């Protein structure tokens, strides 16, 4: 059993509320030719998720707000 703890973060940006969730990475599976993944933040919306950025444990919430807002401006509002 993993000791990973899922984190959630909500951000109001440009009048909309966005929900971000962290997911644990997965080890590589050579038999299926799948590369390893690191823990990452995902934007959740309408039952789907989009990878946003790698997760660093203990990130400051204000820093997350800034990074998520930049990502939203580049990928959602562009």
C-alpha positions in Angstrom: 0.0 0.0 0.0 1.3 3.4 -1.0 1.9 6.3 1.4 1.0 8.8 -1.3 -1.6 11.4 -0.3 -3.8 12.9 -3.0 -4.1 16.7 -2.8 -6.8 19.0 -4.2 -6.7 22.7 -5.0 -9.4 25.0 -6.2 -8.7 28.2 -8.1 -11.0 31.0 -9.2 -9.5 32.5 -12.3 -11.3 34.9 -14.8 -14.5 34.4 -13.0 -14.5 30.6 -13.2 -13.7 28.0 -10.6 -11.2 25.3 -11.5 -10.5 22.1 -9.6 -7.0 20.5 -9.7 -6.2 17.1 -8.2 -2.8 15.4 -7.7 -2.3 11.8 -8.7 0.5 9.4 -7.8 3.0 8.5 -10.4 3.3 4.9 -11.8 6.3 2.7 -12.3 7.4 1.7 -15.7 6.0 -1.4 -17.2 8.6 -2.8 -19.6 6.3 -5.7 -20.7 3.7 -3.2 -22.0 6.3 -0.6 -23.1 4.8 2.0 -20.7 7.2 4.6 -19.3 7.2 5.6 -15.6 5.2 8.7 -14.6 5.9 11.1 -11.8 3.2 12.5 -9.4 1.4 15.2 -11.3 -1.4 17.8 -11.0 -4.4 17.4 -13.3 -7.3 19.8 -14.1 -10.6 18.1 -13.5 -13.6 19.0 -15.6 -16.7 17.3 -16.9 -15.5 13.8 -15.8 -12.2 14.2 -17.6 -8.7 15.2 -16.5 -5.8 17.0 -18.2 -2.3 16.8 -17.0 -1.0 20.2 -15.9 2.4 19.9 -14.3 4.6 17.7 -12.1 3.8 17.8 -8.4 6.3 18.9 -5.9 5.5 18.0 -2.3 5.0 21.0 0.0 4.4 23.6 -2.7 3.1 26.9 -1.4 -0.6 27.4 -2.2 0.1 30.9 -3.5 2.7 29.5 -5.9 0.3 26.8 -7.0 -2.3 29.6 -7.8 0.2 31.4 -9.9 1.4 28.3 -11.8 -2.2 27.1 -12.4 -3.3 30.5 -13.6 -0.4 30.7 -16.0 -1.3 27.2 -17.3 -4.9 28.1 -17.7 -4.0 31.3 -19.6 -1.8 29.3 -22.0 -4.1 26.2 -22.5 -7.7 27.2 -21.7 -8.0 30.9 -22.5 -5.5 31.2 -25.3 
